[in-house]
Amino acid sequence: MDTPEKFAEELDVLRRGCRKSYRRLAVEAGLGFTTIAGYCTGRHLPQLSVGGEFSRLLTAMGVPAGEAHEAWFARLATLRSRVTRPAAANRNPYLGLRAFEPSDADVYFGRADLAARLVDEVNRRGGGGAPLIVVGASGSGKSSLLRAGLIPAVGSSVLFTPGTKPMLEWTKHTAEADDEAVVVIDQFEELFTLCSDDAARSAFVDAMLGWPGAVVLGLRANLYDRALEHPKLAVLLQSNQIVVEPMDERQLREVIVEPATAAGLELQDGLVDLVLRDTAREPGVLPLLSHTLRTVVELSRQQVSDRASIRIEHYRAAGGVHGAVARTADDAYRALSAERRTVARNLFLRLVQTDKNVADTRRRVTFDELFGGRSSTESDVIAEVLDLFVGRRLLTTGAETVEISHECLLSAWPLLQRWLAEDRIGQHVHGRLTAAARSWHEDGRPQEGLYRGGLLETALDWAAEPGPRDAINPLERDFLDASVADRSARVAAERREVRRRYQSASAVLVLLLVAAGAGLYAHQVSSNADHEAEVALSRQITGKAIRLREKDPALAAQLALTAYQVAPTQEARGALLDTSARPMPRRLRADATTSSAADSLLAIGTAAGTVQLYQTGSDGAATRLGPELRLAGPVDVVSLSADATMLAAGTRSGAVAAWRLADPAQPKALPVPAAGSARIFGLAFSQDDSLLAAGEGDATTRIWDLTGSAPPTSLTGPDQAVKSVAFVPHGRIVAAGSDDGTVHLWDAAVPNRPTALPTLTGPTSRIFTVAVSPDGQTLAAGTAAEHSVYTWHIADPTRPTSSGPPLTGPASWINTLAFSPDGGTLAAGSSDTKLWQWDLHGRGVLTVLPHPAPVTSAVYRDAHTLITTAGDNVTRTWPLPGPLLTGSTNQIFSTAYDAAGDRLLVGAGDHNLRLWDLTDPAHPAGGYPALSAPAGFGQLVGASVLSPDGRTAIGGAGDGTIDLWSLADPANPVRLGAPVQVGKSTIQAITFDPAGRMLAVSSDDGTVHLLDVTDPARPVIVSTLSVGVTAYGVRFSPDGRLLAAASGDGAGLLWNVADRAHPRLLHTVTGFTGPAYAVAFSPDGRVLAFGGADYTARLVDLSRPDAPRQLEPRLIGPVGEIYDLAFDPAGSVLAIASIDRTIWLWDLRVPARPALLATLSAADDGLFTVAFSPAGHILVAGGRDTAVRLWNTTPDLVARSICATAGDPITRSEWDQFIPGKPYTPPC
C-alpha cells in the first residue's frame, strides 16, 4: 500500500536528482521553500488546493507533463482521502510562540476588556487624530492584541512592521488602502532597532501623522526611551497610549482554560493552579505559556488511551512554563549533525540584532541574505535546518523573510544566550558588516560605500576566525574582498602620488615648506587614525581573550591585559576584570608529557626521554633543580613518593628507572632490575617507599622490592593492558586498573608472594586510571568510553563494596585521578580538555578547570594547590579554591558582608547558610558548620543577612520564621532560641540597619516588619509596613532613617522610619513594566537605585528625601531580569547583577550622566545576588551555578596579579597567532 512516507521519499529522490536547491525550486514552483522541504521530508502532504503550484514543482523536478503528472496527482488524491480531516476537537488551540493573527480571534482570550477599550479608542479616532500607542513589555501580548483583538473588530485595516526601510513598507501597504483604513504598525520599535537613517525615521513619523484615518502602534516598553528621543513621538506619548499590563490571575486562567474548552480538551484538577503559580504575574510570560500549553497538548495526544485529557504529568514532562521553550529548542538542536549545528548557530546569531545601547532584539532576515550566491548544496543544508526550527515554531517564515518567532526565545533558550555572550563584540562587527554590505549592493556597489581604515581592519580580523568564516554570506565576502582591493588600489595610488610630488619639486626651500606643512597635517590625521586603530585592535584582542578563556585562562588573561594596555575600552576592562573571577593557573612550558608532585617537588617527564625536577613555592613558581635525568625513549609516566624522597619514571619501551632524592638537586640512581619490554603506563610507590609497582602493556603488574636487588615479581590476572597502579596507604595492598574494565587487588605484604584479593567490577569500558584516598578507605577508577568514575569502599579489602553510582560530567575519557589531601575531593583529568573536581560527600561537581588539550596527569601538591599537565605539553599549577566559594548544592540567593569585610554569609536554595572568612580574599577560607533550620520548622529559603559586627547570622524560612545564630565562635555557632515567627509566608529579604540594632524583614504575605534585635536572642517586632504584594528587596539608608523596598507590583517604596514604631510612606517610584526586585542606597544616601523584571535600573535623587526625583536616563544593557544591585563604598560605581549571567558596572560619579565602565561575564549562569566588600575592590556575586564568584574591580591590581601569577609569558608564536602584525611586546 502506498504511504505518505513513501510519497515523500520518492519526491525527495526527484529533488536530489534534479540537483536544484529548495530555494530555486521554490522560485520555479511558486511555493515556500519550507513548504517544499515539508513535502520532501514527509512532514505534510501537498494540499489539493495548490495543484497548479505542485504541478510546476513536478515540472521543475524533471517530471514530464501529461500522464506522469496525472499519476502523481492520483497518488496524492488517494493518500489524502485516507487522512481523516481534523475535527475541531483535534485542533491544538494554543499557538506557541507565534503571535495571534486575525484568523485566530476565536481562540483569543484574556484581553476582552482591553480589546474593547482599544476598539473604542480607535473608533473615536476614525476621522484621524493622533496615533494611538499600545505599550507593553516583550511577551505581554501587544501583537496578539492588535492582530486578534483589534483588527477583526474595525473593518478595513492594513498591518505591517517598519523593518529596515520603513518608508518603503509604508508606501507598499498604504498605497491602495482607503482613507478610512486603520493603519496598524506592529513592532514599532523596529524604527529604532533596524533603521539607522534618521531622515527615514522622521519621514515615516510624518507620514504616519498625516494619515487621514486612525493609526495604532505597538511599542516594546524597554525601547520607550528611544521613542521619547523623537520630539513628535515624545508629544504623542504624553496622552495617547494604552499600557498592556501583565495579566492578573483571572485573565491568565481564561487564557489557559477557554481555548481548551473550545477544543474539547479536559484539564486535570490542579493543573491550572499549578500553571498559575508558575506564572505569577511575570512580565513577558504569555508566549512561554502558550508554547508550554501547545507542547503539553501535543504530549497528551501521544497518549492514545486518553487524547482529550491534559494532565499534570504532561505539563511537567514539557518542562513547565520556564523550561518548555528551551526543551523544544534543545531537542531540535540535538537532532542535527555537527555540521548542521554550526549552521543553526550561525543562523540564529544572524537573526538577532545586537546593540550596545539597547537589549538584543530579533531581526527579520530576507531569504536573499541567507541563500543569495550560495551553492545548491549549501542552500539545501540551510533550508533543512530552517525547516526543522520552523516546524518547531521557533522560527517563522514570511513570503521572503524569516525571523525568530518571539523575542522571548532570546532569554528562554540558554544555549542561544551563551552563543550571544561568547562573542558579543563579534556580533556587533557582523551586524555592521551585514548592513554595510546590503547598502553597498543596493546602491550599485559604489567604491565610496566600501569599508576603510579601522572598520575594515576590525572586520577582516573578525572574519579570519573559524566561526565567522562560516557565518558570513557571499555578499558580505564580496564586500570585504572589494574593500581589500580598494585599499590596495588606494595605497598604490598614494605611493605614485608621493613619487610624483617628490620628482616635481624644484627647490630645497619648497621641499622643506611642503614637508613642514604635510608633517603637521599628517601628525593630526595620524593621531586620530592611531587612536581609532588602537581601539579597534584592543577590541579584536579582547574578543580573542574572551573566546580563549574557556580553554586556556592563563594565556587568555595575558591577552586581556594586552588589550587593556593597547586601549582601555569598556570591553577590554570587562575582560581584564573577568580574569580575576575565574581560576587561573601558573603556566610552566617544559614540553611535559606527564608530571607528578609531592610536598614542594615537581617532576616532569618529556617526549625527549628526560625527567626534570623543580622546587615549587607557595605561589606555584617553579625553580629547576639539578640536571635533567635521561632515559632511553619518551617518558610516559613519572611518580614521586608521598614524602618526596623517591622518584620513578617509565618509558614506552618498557624501561623503569628510580632515584633517591635525599638531595633533590643531586638525585641518586637506584638499581631497578630490568623486566619486560612492554610499555609502562603506571608507576606507584608504597607508603614506606620500599616497593615500586608498574602497570604494563602486556597485562602484567610488576613489583620491585627496592630494599634488595631481586628481580621484580610479576602479578597476573587482568586480560588486557594495565593502565594504572596505586598502593593503598598504611600497607602494601596494590591496585591495578586494566583495559578489561576491572581493578585487581593484591596484598604484597610479602613482595615475592603476593596474595590476590577480590577483583572490583562494574565498569563496562577500559579503565585508564586508579587512585586511593589518603585514609585508604576509598578506591576510584576512571573509565574510557563511559566517561565516568567508579568508587568503592575498601576499608576491608577482602570485602570491597560500591560507594554509589559513578561520578559523571566529563564528555570524554578519564585519563588521570587524584584525591585531595583530606580525601574529600576527587579530581579527574579528561580528554574533554577539562579537570573535574567532585565533592565526595555530596557527590556533586565542585569546579571544572579548562585546558586547551586533554588533561593527562593531575596531582594535589597540598590542600591549596593542584598541578595538571595537558596534551599541549604545558604544566599548570592551580591555586585552590581560586576566586570561587563552593559547597552549596543549589542556587545562591543572598550574600552579605560584615562591616569589616572579613566575613561573608551566603544563603542558598539548599536550605543552608554558609560562612566564609575573606580576611585574605585571594585565599578564601570556609569549612565552618552550615547553618540550617531546626526540625519541625520551615526550611531556610536563601534570604540571609550578617550583622555589621559579624557576630550574628540570620536566615529566613519558608514558613515566615527567621532563625538567628551567634557567630562569636564561627567554628561553633550557637542558635539564639527557637525560630521567630515574623510573616505568614516565605521570607523574601532581610536587612540590618547600619547600627545593627534594627532588622527589616519582608514576606510573601505583602508585609515588611521592623524588628528590634538589640538583644539578638529576643527579637521584638516594632512595626509592620503593608506593601500589599511581595517586597523582593529591602534596604536601610546609610543613616538608618529611611527604608526602601522593591515590590512585586512594579513600584519602589520609600518610608521614613526615623520613628521605628510609626513609619511614614514618603514616596512611590513608578514606571516599571514588571516587578521590581532590587534596591540599594549609595553610601552617602543621596542616590537610590532600583532594578527589576524590565531589564532596567532606575536612579532616584534623594538630595531632598521629602521630594525624591527620578533621574534620567535609565540604565539599560542586561537582557534579563535584574535581581540585585550594589554600590561600592565610595558611591562612584553601581554594580547591576542580571539573570543573563552578566554584571554591569556603571560610573555614577555624576548620577545624571552615568557611564558604563565594564560588563562582567565570568559567571556560568544567571545571577541573583551581588555585593561589594567594604574595602571596595572586591565584588562577590552568586546565582544559578551554586557558587559565589569573586572579582577584583581595580584594573591595576588585576594587571599586577596576572603578571605575578601567570607563569611563563606569552610566547612569540602565540603572539603571532593571536595578535598578528603587532610587534611582540608581552604585557608583563
Order of alpha helices (4+ residues) and beta strands (2+ residues): alpha-alpha-alpha-alpha-alpha-alpha-beta-alpha-beta-alpha-beta-alpha-alpha-beta-alpha-alpha-beta-alpha-beta-alpha-alpha-beta-alpha-alpha-alpha-beta-beta-beta-alpha-alpha-beta-beta-alpha-alpha-alpha-alpha-alpha-alpha-alpha-alpha-alpha-beta-beta-beta-beta-beta-beta-beta-beta-beta-beta-beta-beta-beta-beta-beta-beta-beta-beta-beta-beta-beta-beta-beta-beta-beta-beta-beta-beta-beta-beta-beta-beta-beta-beta-beta-beta-beta-beta-beta-beta-beta-beta-beta-beta-beta-beta-beta-beta-beta-beta-beta-beta-beta-beta-beta-beta-alpha-alpha
